[in-house]
Amino acid sequence: MRFFSIYRRVLGLLGNDLRIAAMLTVANLIVAGLAFVDPVLFGRVVELLSRSASVPWRQLWNQALSILGLWAAVGATAIGANIAVALQAERMAHRNRVLAMSRFFEHVLNLPLSFHGDTHSGRLIKMMLTATDALFSLWLVFFREQLAAFLSALVLLPLTVFLNWRLSIVLIVMMVLFVTVTVIVIRRTEAGQREVETYSSSLASAAQDALANVMVVQSFTRLGAEKQRFGDIARQLIARQFPVLNWWAVVNVMTRAASTITVISIVVIGTMLHLRGQADVGEIVAFMGFAGLLISKMESAVSFTSRLFFQVPALEDFFAVLEAKSSVPEKPNAIALRTDRGEVVFDHVSFHYPGGPNILTDLSFVARPGASVALVGQTGAGKSTAMALLQRLWDPTEGRILIDGQDLRDVSLESLRRAIGVVFQESMLFNRSICDNLLIGRPDATREDIERACKLADAHEFIIRQPQGYDTMVGERGSTLSGGQRQRLAIARAALKDPPILILDEATSALDAATEARVSRALKAVMAGRTTFIIAHRLSTVRDANEILVFDSGRIAEHGSFDALLAQGGKFAALVQTQLATAPMPRAAE
């Protein structure tokens, strides 16, 4: 049932092409019906020839020409139906493969970060490519070949009963045995094939891990270790694949043996029936043709079934991802966010991950329009989680978050995230040109807009010194640029987006002092007039913030200006003293 359930879902993905699928079904039904006529006409020709000595020459030719004319018409119709099936099946399979890939890609991009944190990107890529290739193959082979084969079995077997029910029993027994053996093999091997697919996904994950961290692999002389790890997984995959292949080899051997056994059975039984006057020569010849036709269809069906069987685990994973739901569902009547001022309110917000303890507890504060609010505290205090809630990567388990009086759960995700710009600690550049990376936040920006944003971010000068200027490729994750250059591009990208709300997530923590000073000046220019949230561990970067929120165990322990908090001598002052013990604090004017 699991096997057929998956295939029903495969056919269900055809969606708008169901009319074409119905047309192909009719065409295949015609092909199947015509396949029955061929052996019958061949038997009639043989029967006619066996009586040639007792039939007048002219009558013999008239009957032969009638049969041959009908045979030619049947052949021409079958050729036309097959051409129509082949053309439409190819186009439908290609079109829906691309649509399935696009649907999967879009769905995965919309899933929350919690999903991506639990699912390896290498596995997702393998899943998309493997499953859509399988879908293409199944659609194409089913409608171009296998549907006709299945319909032939359904059409041929009942019709053979009317032709000679005694001989038809041989064919029916053969088909029952074939189906029984196939079902037994599927049941015995499906668990093993699921293990094979698990190890196959592990191979993809191991390869992606090593390639994504090739610098670490080479620097720490991990070549041998990574090769061994990959080889170990591959050996476990092979160890589980071979038993499955052995069972399917048995099916293939039995299918081929059935050809000889069935033909011999028809000859022996047909001869006995002929001697009793219960079957003529034409019927025996026709049934031999039926046997050959059914056996060829059966061999094709075994190949198709085994292919589908090996692809079922990959298809199950594919459908499981498509069924994954977002943890932040958008309301059907969600409205676009209006950001007239950029005021942000956290109203008694609490949050915990499913099944876990509270990370934020009763969090309340107001970020005034255009103000800069710094979030400081020990690692794990809840700063990044609060900003994740502001971007609605998760929803609060209690309380609400408002922007200009609008609850984030009532507005569309696209309008919300369009209103927020983020500069991450890691610049996260695509392997595209500088210009394409900048346009990510605002695709319709002009070259003048781009250059203005880059000048604001202090990036224009180094960009025009690149080999192709703004059209220079930056490499994977911006590998051709320095850390400071990547970060200034990230700032320019946020500035070009021109959002009313800006989040700076440790935007300068990975930079040296000189580069940090340069990037900080660019950030101040971009922050002007925007409600800005600054997540920082280095407290020197938050001295000029309008308000500092000190997080402690998911709560706001203190809040106020830098000097006021320092004067209180509380948790913030202790943090400052801790950092002063290792590095001198720069003055604000510096």
C-alpha positions in Angstrom: 0.0 0.0 0.0 2.9 2.3 0.8 4.3 1.6 -2.6 1.1 2.4 -4.5 0.3 5.4 -2.3 3.6 7.0 -3.3 2.8 6.5 -6.9 -0.6 8.0 -6.6 1.0 11.1 -5.2 3.5 11.1 -8.1 0.6 11.2 -10.6 -1.2 13.8 -8.4 1.6 16.3 -8.9 0.7 16.6 -12.6 -2.0 19.2 -11.5 -2.9 21.3 -14.5 -1.8 18.6 -16.9 -4.4 16.1 -15.7 -6.3 16.7 -19.0 -3.3 15.8 -21.0 -2.8 12.7 -18.7 -6.4 11.7 -19.5 -5.8 12.1 -23.2 -2.7 10.0 -22.9 -4.7 7.3 -21.0 -7.2 7.2 -23.9 -4.3 6.9 -26.4 -2.7 4.2 -24.4 -6.0 2.3 -24.2 -6.2 2.4 -28.0 -2.6 1.1 -28.2 -3.5 -1.7 -25.8 -6.6 -2.6 -27.7 -4.7 -2.7 -31.0 -2.0 -4.9 -29.4 -4.7 -7.5 -28.9 -5.6 -7.4 -32.6 -2.1 -8.2 -33.9 -1.9 -11.8 -32.6 -5.5 -12.5 -33.6 -4.8 -11.4 -37.2 -1.6 -13.3 -37.3 -3.4 -16.4 -36.1 -6.1 -15.8 -38.8 -3.4 -15.7 -41.5 -1.8 -18.9 -40.3 -5.2 -20.6 -40.1 -6.0 -19.4 -43.6 -2.7 -20.8 -44.9 -3.3 -24.1 -43.1 -6.5 -24.4 -45.2 -5.0 -23.2 -48.5 -5.2 -26.6 -50.1 -8.9 -26.8 -49.7 -9.8 -23.1 -50.5 -10.1 -21.8 -54.1 -7.2 -19.5 -55.1 -9.3 -16.4 -55.7 -11.2 -16.8 -52.4 -7.9 -17.4 -50.6 -6.4 -14.2 -51.9 -9.6 -12.2 -51.2 -9.6 -13.3 -47.6 -5.8 -12.8 -47.3 -6.1 -9.2 -48.7 -8.9 -8.4 -46.3 -6.9 -9.6 -43.3 -3.7 -7.8 -44.5 -5.6 -4.6 -45.2 -7.2 -4.6 -41.7 -3.7 -5.4 -40.3 -2.2 -2.4 -42.1 -4.9 -0.1 -40.8 -4.4 -1.4 -37.3 -0.6 -0.9 -37.6 -1.1 2.7 -39.0 -3.5 3.6 -36.1 -1.1 2.1 -33.5 1.8 4.1 -35.0 -0.2 7.3 -34.9 -1.3 6.7 -31.3 2.3 5.9 -30.2 3.6 9.0 -31.8 1.0 11.1 -30.0 1.8 9.4 -26.7 5.6 9.8 -27.1 5.4 13.5 -28.0 2.9 14.5 -25.3 4.5 12.3 -22.6 8.0 13.8 -23.2 6.7 17.4 -23.0 4.5 16.8 -20.0 7.3 15.0 -18.1 9.9 17.8 -18.8 7.5 20.6 -17.9 6.4 19.0 -14.6 9.9 18.1 -13.6 10.8 21.8 -13.7 7.6 22.8 -12.0 8.2 20.2 -9.2 11.8 21.5 -8.7 10.6 25.1 -8.6 7.8 24.2 -6.1 10.3 22.4 -3.8 12.9 25.2 -4.0 10.3 27.9 -3.2 8.8 25.8 -0.4 12.2 25.1 1.2 13.2 28.8 1.1 10.0 29.7 2.9 10.5 27.2 5.7 11.7 28.7 9.0 15.3 28.7 10.1 14.5 25.9 12.6 13.9 23.6 9.7 17.2 24.5 8.0 19.0 24.1 11.3 17.8 20.5 11.5 18.2 19.6 7.8 21.5 19.5 6.1 21.7 21.7 2.9 23.6 19.0 1.0 20.8 16.5 1.8 18.1 19.0 0.6 20.0 19.6 -2.7 20.4 15.9 -3.3 16.7 15.3 -2.4 15.5 17.9 -4.9 17.7 16.7 -7.8 17.2 13.0 -7.1 13.4 13.2 -6.5 12.7 15.4 -9.5 14.8 13.2 -11.8 12.8 10.2 -10.4 9.5 12.1 -11.0 10.5 12.9 -14.6 11.5 9.2 -15.3 8.3 7.9 -13.8 6.0 10.2 -15.6 7.7 9.7 -18.9 8.1 5.9 -18.7 4.6 5.4 -17.2 2.7 7.4 -19.9 5.0 6.4 -22.8 5.3 2.7 -22.1 4.0 1.3 -18.8 0.4 2.6 -19.0 0.0 0.7 -22.3 1.6 -2.3 -20.7 -0.8 -2.3 -17.7 -3.8 -1.6 -19.9 -2.7 -4.4 -22.3 -2.8 -6.8 -19.4 -6.2 -5.6 -18.3 -7.5 -5.7 -21.9 -5.7 -8.9 -23.2 -6.5 -11.2 -20.4 -10.3 -10.8 -20.4 -10.4 -10.9 -24.2 -8.4 -14.1 -24.3 -11.1 -15.8 -22.2 -13.6 -15.2 -24.9 -11.2 -16.4 -27.6 -10.3 -19.7 -25.8 -10.8 -19.9 -22.0 -8.8 -23.1 -21.7 -5.6 -21.5 -23.1 -6.3 -18.3 -21.3 -5.8 -20.1 -18.0 -2.1 -20.4 -18.7 -1.7 -16.7 -19.2 -3.8 -15.9 -16.1 -1.7 -18.2 -13.9 1.5 -16.6 -15.2 0.3 -13.1 -14.4 -0.9 -14.1 -10.9 2.4 -15.7 -10.1 4.3 -12.6 -11.4 2.2 -10.2 -9.3 2.6 -12.5 -6.2 6.4 -12.8 -6.5 6.7 -9.0 -7.1 4.6 -8.2 -4.0 6.7 -10.6 -1.8 10.0 -9.1 -3.0 8.8 -5.5 -2.4 7.7 -6.4 1.2 11.0 -8.2 1.9 13.2 -5.4 0.6 11.5 -2.0 1.3 13.1 -1.6 4.8 16.5 -2.3 3.3 16.1 0.2 0.6 15.1 2.8 3.1 18.4 2.2 4.9 20.2 2.5 1.5 18.6 5.9 0.9 19.6 7.1 4.4 23.2 6.3 3.7 23.0 7.8 0.3 21.8 11.1 1.9 24.7 10.8 4.4 27.1 10.6 1.6 25.8 13.8 0.1 26.0 15.5 3.5 29.5 14.3 4.1 30.7 15.6 0.7 29.0 19.0 1.2 30.5 19.4 4.7 34.0 18.7 3.4 33.7 20.9 0.3 32.2 23.8 2.3 35.1 23.6 4.7 37.8 22.7 2.3 40.2 25.3 3.9 39.8 23.6 7.3 40.3 20.2 5.7 43.5 21.2 4.1 44.9 23.3 6.9 44.3 20.6 9.5 45.5 17.8 7.2 42.1 16.1 7.2 42.3 14.8 3.7 42.8 11.2 4.7 40.3 11.3 7.5 37.5 12.9 5.3 38.3 10.3 2.6 38.0 7.5 5.1 34.7 8.9 6.5 33.3 9.1 3.0 34.5 5.6 2.2 33.0 4.2 5.4 29.6 5.5 4.6 29.9 4.2 1.0 30.8 0.7 2.2 27.8 0.7 4.6 25.6 1.8 1.7 26.9 -1.0 -0.6 26.5 -3.6 2.2 22.8 -2.8 2.5 22.2 -2.4 -1.3 23.5 -5.8 -2.3 20.8 -7.9 -0.5 18.1 -5.7 -2.1 19.7 -6.2 -5.5 19.8 -10.0 -5.0 16.1 -10.2 -4.5 15.3 -8.1 -7.6 17.7 -10.3 -9.6 15.5 -13.2 -8.6 12.5 -11.4 -10.0 14.3 -10.7 -13.3 15.4 -14.3 -13.7 11.9 -15.6 -13.0 10.4 -13.2 -15.5 12.8 -14.5 -18.2 12.1 -18.1 -17.2 8.4 -17.4 -17.5 8.8 -16.8 -21.2 10.1 -20.2 -22.0 7.7 -22.0 -19.6 4.6 -20.2 -20.8 5.3 -20.7 -24.5 6.0 -24.5 -23.9 2.8 -24.7 -21.8 0.7 -23.1 -24.6 2.2 -25.4 -27.3 1.6 -28.6 -25.1 -1.8 -27.6 -23.9 -2.8 -26.2 -27.3 -1.8 -29.4 -29.1 -3.8 -31.5 -26.7 -6.8 -29.2 -27.2 -6.4 -29.3 -31.0 -6.4 -33.1 -31.0 -9.7 -32.9 -29.0 -11.1 -30.4 -31.4 -11.2 -27.7 -28.7 -8.7 -25.3 -30.4 -7.7 -24.6 -34.0 -4.2 -23.8 -35.2 -4.9 -20.1 -35.5 -5.9 -19.9 -31.9 -2.8 -21.6 -30.8 -0.6 -19.3 -32.8 -2.6 -16.3 -31.5 -2.0 -17.4 -27.9 1.6 -17.8 -28.5 1.6 -14.2 -29.7 -0.4 -13.2 -26.6 2.2 -14.9 -24.4 5.1 -13.2 -26.2 3.3 -9.8 -25.9 2.4 -10.3 -22.2 5.9 -11.5 -21.3 7.5 -8.5 -23.0 5.1 -6.3 -21.1 5.8 -8.2 -17.9 9.6 -7.7 -18.3 9.0 -4.0 -18.9 6.8 -3.8 -15.8 9.4 -5.6 -13.7 12.0 -3.0 -14.8 9.6 -0.1 -14.1 8.5 -1.6 -10.7 12.1 -2.1 -9.6 13.0 1.4 -10.6 10.0 2.9 -8.7 10.9 0.7 -5.7 14.4 2.0 -5.5 13.1 5.6 -5.8 10.3 5.3 -3.2 12.5 6.4 -0.2 13.8 9.5 -2.1 10.2 10.4 -3.1 9.0 9.9 0.5 11.6 12.3 1.7 10.7 14.8 -1.1 7.0 14.7 -0.1 7.8 15.0 3.6 9.6 18.3 2.9 6.7 19.5 0.8 4.4 18.8 3.7 6.6 20.6 6.3 4.7 23.5 7.7 6.1 26.9 8.7 6.3 27.7 12.4 5.1 31.2 11.5 2.0 30.7 9.3 0.7 33.8 7.5 -2.9 34.7 8.0 -5.1 34.4 4.9 -6.1 38.0 5.2 -2.7 39.4 6.2 -2.3 43.1 5.4 0.8 44.9 4.3 2.8 46.5 7.1 2.7 50.3 7.2 5.9 51.9 8.6 5.1 55.6 9.0 7.5 56.1 11.9 9.3 52.8 12.7 8.3 52.5 16.4 8.9 49.0 17.8 7.1 47.7 20.9 7.7 44.4 22.7 4.6 43.9 24.9 5.1 41.2 27.6 6.9 38.9 25.2 7.9 35.4 26.3 9.3 32.7 24.1 10.5 29.1 24.3 11.3 26.5 21.6 8.8 23.6 21.4 9.3 21.4 24.4 12.1 23.6 25.9 12.4 26.1 28.7 11.7 29.8 28.4 14.4 31.8 26.5 12.6 35.1 26.9 10.4 35.9 29.8 8.0 38.9 30.0 10.1 41.1 27.8 8.7 44.7 27.4 10.3 47.8 25.9 9.7 50.5 23.4 12.1 51.5 20.6 11.3 55.1 19.6 11.3 56.0 15.9 14.8 56.8 14.7 16.4 55.7 18.0 19.3 53.3 18.4 18.8 50.5 20.9 21.6 48.3 22.0 21.1 44.8 23.3 23.9 43.5 25.5 24.5 40.7 27.9 26.2 37.3 28.2 26.0 34.8 25.4 22.6 33.0 25.6 20.9 35.8 27.4 18.2 36.1 24.6 19.5 39.1 22.5 19.5 37.3 19.1 16.3 35.5 19.9 14.5 38.8 20.5 15.7 40.1 17.1 14.6 36.8 15.5 11.1 37.4 16.9 11.2 40.9 15.5 11.9 39.4 12.0 9.2 36.8 12.7 11.4 33.9 12.3 9.4 32.6 15.3 6.3 33.8 17.0 6.2 34.7 20.7 4.6 32.0 22.9 3.1 34.9 25.0 2.7 38.6 24.4 3.0 40.5 21.1 5.4 42.6 19.0 4.1 45.7 17.3 5.6 48.0 14.6 3.8 51.3 14.5 0.9 49.7 16.4 0.5 46.7 14.1 0.8 43.2 15.5 3.4 41.3 13.4 1.1 38.3 13.2 -1.5 40.4 11.3 0.8 41.6 8.6 2.3 39.7 5.6 5.8 38.3 6.0 7.0 39.9 2.8 6.0 43.4 3.9 7.5 42.8 7.4 10.9 41.7 6.2 10.9 44.4 3.5 10.8 46.9 6.3 13.8 45.4 8.2 17.4 45.5 7.1 20.0 43.2 8.7 23.8 43.4 8.8 25.0 40.1 10.0 28.3 39.2 11.7 29.0 37.1 8.6 28.4 39.1 5.5 26.7 36.2 3.6 27.4 37.1 0.1 26.2 35.1 -2.9 28.6 33.8 -5.6 27.5 36.5 -7.9 28.7 39.9 -9.0 29.0 42.8 -6.5 26.1 44.5 -8.3 23.8 41.4 -8.0 24.6 41.1 -4.3 23.7 44.7 -3.7 20.4 44.3 -5.6 19.2 41.5 -3.4 17.3 43.9 -1.1 16.1 46.2 -3.9 16.0 44.6 -7.4 14.7 47.8 -9.1 17.5 50.1 -7.9 19.3 52.2 -10.5 23.1 52.3 -10.8 23.0 55.8 -9.2 21.1 54.4 -6.2 23.7 51.6 -5.9 26.6 54.0 -6.0 25.0 56.3 -3.5 24.5 53.5 -1.1 28.1 52.3 -1.6 29.5 55.7 -0.9 27.4 55.9 2.2 28.9 52.6 3.3 32.4 53.6 2.4 32.5 50.8 -0.3 32.5 52.7 -3.6 36.3 53.3 -3.7 37.3 49.7 -3.3 34.6 48.5 -5.7 35.8 50.6 -8.6 39.3 49.3 -8.1 38.1 45.7 -8.7 38.8 44.2 -12.2 35.3 44.6 -13.5 34.1 47.2 -10.9 30.5 46.5 -9.9 30.3 43.5 -12.2 33.2 41.7 -10.5 32.3 38.2 -9.2 32.9 37.9 -5.5 33.4 34.1 -5.3 31.6 31.7 -3.0 30.7 33.5 0.2 32.6 36.6 -1.0 36.0 34.7 -0.9 37.7 37.1 -3.2 37.2 40.1 -0.8 38.6 40.9 2.6 36.5 40.8 5.7 36.2 44.6 5.9 35.2 44.8 2.2 32.6 42.1 2.6 31.1 43.8 5.6 31.0 47.2 3.9 29.1 45.5 1.0 26.7 44.1 3.5 26.2 47.6 4.9 25.7 49.0 1.4 23.1 46.3 0.7 21.2 47.3 3.8 21.4 51.0 2.9 20.2 50.3 -0.6 17.2 48.4 0.8 16.4 51.7 2.7 14.4 50.0 5.5 12.9 52.0 8.4 14.3 49.4 10.9 17.8 48.2 11.0 19.4 45.3 12.9 23.1 45.2 13.4 24.0 41.7 14.6 27.6 41.8 15.8 28.4 43.7 12.6 32.0 44.6 13.5 33.0 41.9 16.0 35.1 40.0 13.5 37.1 43.0 12.3 40.4 44.4 13.3 40.5 47.7 15.1 41.4 49.8 12.0 38.8 48.1 9.8 36.2 48.3 12.6 36.7 52.1 12.9 36.1 52.4 9.1 33.1 50.2 9.1 31.6 51.9 12.2 31.7 55.2 10.5 29.8 53.7 7.6 27.3 52.2 10.0 26.6 55.5 11.7 25.8 57.0 8.3 23.4 54.2 7.5 21.8 54.4 10.9 20.8 58.0 10.6 17.0 58.4 10.7 16.3 54.6 11.2 15.2 52.7 14.3 18.3 50.6 14.9 18.9 47.6 17.1 22.6 46.8 17.9 23.5 43.4 19.2 27.0 43.7 20.6 29.4 42.0 22.9 32.1 44.6 22.6 30.6 47.4 24.7 32.7 50.1 23.1 30.4 49.8 20.0 27.3 50.8 22.0 28.5 53.9 23.8 26.5 56.2 21.5 23.2 54.2 21.7 20.1 56.1 22.8 19.2 53.2 25.1 21.0 50.1 26.2 19.0 47.0 27.2 20.9 44.6 29.5 19.7 41.0 29.0 20.1 38.4 31.7 18.5 35.0 31.5 15.9 36.1 29.0 14.8 39.2 30.9 15.8 42.9 30.8 17.8 43.3 34.0 18.7 47.0 33.3 18.1 49.7 30.8 19.3 53.2 30.2 22.1 55.2 28.6 25.7 54.1 28.7 26.7 56.6 31.4 23.6 56.1 33.5 24.1 52.3 33.5 27.7 52.7 34.3 26.8 55.0 37.2 24.4 52.4 38.6 27.2 50.0 39.2 25.0 47.0 38.3 25.3 44.2 35.7 26.3 46.5 32.9 29.0 48.1 34.9 30.3 44.6 35.7 30.4 43.8 32.0 32.3 46.9 31.3 34.8 46.2 34.1 35.3 42.7 32.7 36.2 44.0 29.3 38.3 46.8 30.7 40.4 44.2 32.4 41.5 42.8 29.0 41.4 45.8 26.8 41.1 49.6 27.3 37.8 51.2 26.4 38.0 53.8 23.7 36.5 57.2 24.3 33.4 58.2 22.5 35.1 61.0 20.6 37.7 58.6 19.3 
